[in-house]
Amino acid sequence: MQKCSELVEGAIAEHLKSSPTYLSQRTCEATEGVDRCERHSERSYRPRLIAFAFSVTGDQATATPVYILNDGTSTGFRNGKQSYLLTDDNLKVTKKSLAVYESLAGKPNG
C-alpha cells in the first residue's frame, strides 16, 4: 500500500510539473474539451487530472497522470507519451475512473 501511495504522489508531482498549460480557460477547453480544465495559476489553465495509469513489469512499477483523450474519434485516456483506448481488452479501468470519464466525455462506444 505504501508503494502505491508513493506512485500516486509521484504521478501528481508529474502532473503539477509537466502538464500542458494554456493562457486562458477558453484556449484550454478548445484543446482539452469543455469542463476538462483547471486553473493552474492566476494566469494559466491546464487539463484536469482524471486518473493514473499504473504499469508493472517484473518488480518495477510506475504511475503516470492521465487525461481524457480528445482526438475526436477515440474513447480513452492519454498521457504525454501514449493513449489508452477503452476498446483495448487488456486495459483495466476502475469503476471510479470510468465514471469520471463518462461524466466528462460521454459514454464510451462499444
C-alpha positions as CSV (number, residue, x, y, z in Angstrom):
1,M,0.0,0.0,0.0
2,Q,2.9,2.3,0.8
3,K,4.4,1.8,-2.7
4,C,1.0,2.6,-4.3
5,S,0.8,5.8,-2.3
6,E,4.3,6.8,-3.4
7,L,3.5,6.1,-7.1
8,V,0.3,8.2,-6.9
9,E,2.3,11.1,-5.2
10,G,4.9,10.9,-8.0
11,A,2.2,11.0,-10.7
12,I,0.6,14.0,-9.1
13,A,4.0,15.7,-8.9
14,E,4.5,14.9,-12.6
15,H,1.1,16.4,-13.4
16,L,1.9,19.6,-11.5
17,K,5.3,19.9,-13.2
18,S,4.7,18.7,-16.7
19,S,1.0,19.1,-17.8
20,P,0.5,21.4,-20.7
21,T,-0.6,25.0,-19.8
22,Y,-2.8,27.5,-21.6
23,L,-3.1,31.2,-21.2
24,S,-6.9,31.1,-20.9
25,Q,-9.7,28.7,-19.9
26,R,-11.2,29.2,-23.4
27,T,-7.9,28.1,-25.1
28,C,-7.6,25.1,-22.7
29,E,-11.1,24.0,-23.3
30,A,-10.8,24.4,-27.1
31,T,-7.9,21.9,-26.9
32,E,-8.8,19.7,-24.0
33,G,-12.6,19.9,-24.1
34,V,-15.3,21.7,-22.1
35,D,-15.1,21.1,-18.3
36,R,-11.8,19.3,-18.7
37,C,-9.5,22.2,-17.4
38,E,-8.5,23.5,-14.1
39,R,-6.8,26.8,-13.0
40,H,-3.1,26.3,-12.8
41,S,-2.2,29.8,-11.6
42,E,-3.7,33.2,-11.7
43,R,-3.0,33.4,-15.4
44,S,-3.0,29.9,-16.7
45,Y,-5.0,26.7,-17.0
46,R,-4.1,23.1,-17.6
47,P,-6.0,19.8,-18.3
48,R,-7.7,18.3,-15.3
49,L,-6.0,15.2,-13.9
50,I,-8.5,12.4,-14.5
51,A,-6.8,9.2,-13.3
52,F,-3.5,7.4,-13.0
53,A,-2.0,4.8,-15.3
54,F,-0.2,2.1,-13.4
55,S,2.3,-0.2,-15.1
56,V,4.0,-3.2,-13.6
57,T,6.9,-5.0,-15.2
58,G,8.5,-7.6,-13.0
59,D,9.3,-5.8,-9.8
60,Q,9.2,-2.4,-11.3
61,A,6.1,-0.3,-11.0
62,T,5.3,3.2,-12.3
63,A,2.3,5.5,-12.3
64,T,1.7,8.4,-14.7
65,P,-1.1,11.1,-14.7
66,V,-3.7,10.6,-17.5
67,Y,-6.2,12.9,-19.1
68,I,-9.2,12.4,-21.3
69,L,-8.2,11.6,-24.9
70,N,-9.5,14.3,-27.1
71,D,-8.8,13.3,-30.7
72,G,-12.4,13.4,-31.8
73,T,-12.5,9.7,-32.8
74,S,-11.3,7.5,-30.0
75,T,-12.5,6.9,-26.5
76,G,-10.0,6.6,-23.7
77,F,-7.2,8.3,-21.8
78,R,-3.9,9.8,-22.7
79,N,-0.7,11.0,-21.1
80,G,2.2,12.7,-22.7
81,K,3.6,9.5,-24.2
82,Q,0.7,7.3,-25.2
83,S,-3.1,6.7,-25.4
84,Y,-5.1,4.2,-23.5
85,L,-8.1,3.2,-25.5
86,L,-11.2,1.9,-23.8
87,T,-11.7,-0.6,-26.6
88,D,-8.4,-2.3,-25.5
89,D,-9.4,-5.5,-23.7
90,N,-6.0,-5.5,-21.9
91,L,-6.8,-2.2,-20.3
92,K,-8.0,-2.4,-16.7
93,V,-10.1,0.6,-15.7
94,T,-11.5,1.2,-12.3
95,K,-15.2,1.9,-12.0
96,K,-14.4,5.3,-10.5
97,S,-12.2,6.3,-13.4
98,L,-14.7,5.1,-15.9
99,A,-17.5,7.1,-14.1
100,V,-15.3,10.3,-14.2
101,Y,-14.5,9.6,-17.9
102,E,-18.2,9.2,-18.8
103,S,-19.2,12.3,-16.9
104,L,-16.8,14.4,-18.9
105,A,-16.6,12.7,-22.2
106,G,-19.9,10.9,-22.7
107,K,-20.4,7.2,-22.7
108,P,-17.7,5.3,-24.5
109,N,-18.6,3.5,-27.7
110,G,-18.5,-0.3,-27.8
